[in-house]
Amino acid sequence: MTAHEDIVGVVGAGTMGAGIAQLGAGFRMGPFELMDLIGIETNHAVAESFHRATYGEPRYRPSPLAARMIAAGRLGRKTGRGWYEYPDGASARTADPDPPAPGGGDGRTVAILGEGTLAAGLRDPRYRVAPLLRQRLATA
């Protein structure tokens, strides 16, 4: 499992995707919502193609988590369910639930490594991602 998938398992696709979209280059949607739009199976096929074309370059390795979602029939908007749910054929994903109150973590430390824009933004208390990570780790 990649580090990206580890983070998704802790905070959820909505939080991770929103953080990347907001802190990135002003993208309208995060990577998970984009995968739902184009189809998780399409994204996975492209990743497999890149992986083969680059002779097994690890950064292009297809996501095993996406493969499991494909096997479960969760392909994105077209099936009404992917990383997000699209009830009654909705063209937009359902709103994310409110994040839990800050705190928690049960004394566990969360380290956000790096000096780039995303790492700095994840440390920014306005986004409340670090407290959310601590909260989720406390219940894991």
Protein Blocks (a to p, Z undefined) as FASTA:
>chain_A
ZZklmmmmmnopklmmmmmmmmmnopabdfklmmmmnopklmmmmmmmmmmmnnopaklg
ccfklmmmmmnopabjknopafbcceehiabdcdddddddeeehiopacddedjbfklmm
mmpmklommmmmmmmmmmZZ
